[in-house]
Amino acid sequence: MCNRIRDDIFVYYAKMPEGMNEMVLPCLDGYTIYINDKLPDSEQMHSFLHALGHIERGDCEDECRAMDEKENEDPILFFNRGEAHHG
């Protein structure tokens, strides 16, 4: 099930590896945030706010722009515990 908090942000709860709290992906209509469904409610909210912060600061655009310049990078961004990981 998808929750929309804005017209351009889609939120899903998903099975994720241990240690991964959330993931942000740019999509055609905006952004998709995946939250680890195994986390307690309070940690899910913290993870959501963390992901939202990346979106609002434009981190996704900055990372995608940097990767476009390198040409061979994958534009998918994983955010886990405050660090951006390319995968």
C-alpha positions, 0 to 999 in steps of 0.5 A: 500500500502506498501513502502519499504525503504530498503530490510528489512523494510516495511512501511504501513500507517494505522488507529491507535488509537489517541495518537499512532503515529507509531508501529514497528513489527519484521517480517520474512523478517525484520521489518514492520513500521506502521505509523498513517495515520491521522497525518500531513505529517511532523509528519508522517516523524518524526514518521517514523524516530523515528521508524527507530531509534529503528530499527537501534539501535537494540531496537527490538532485545534487547526487543525480547531477554528480552521477550524470557528470560521471555517466557510468553511475547508477542514479538510484540513491540509498539513504541509510543512517544519514549517509548516501550510498550508491547502489 
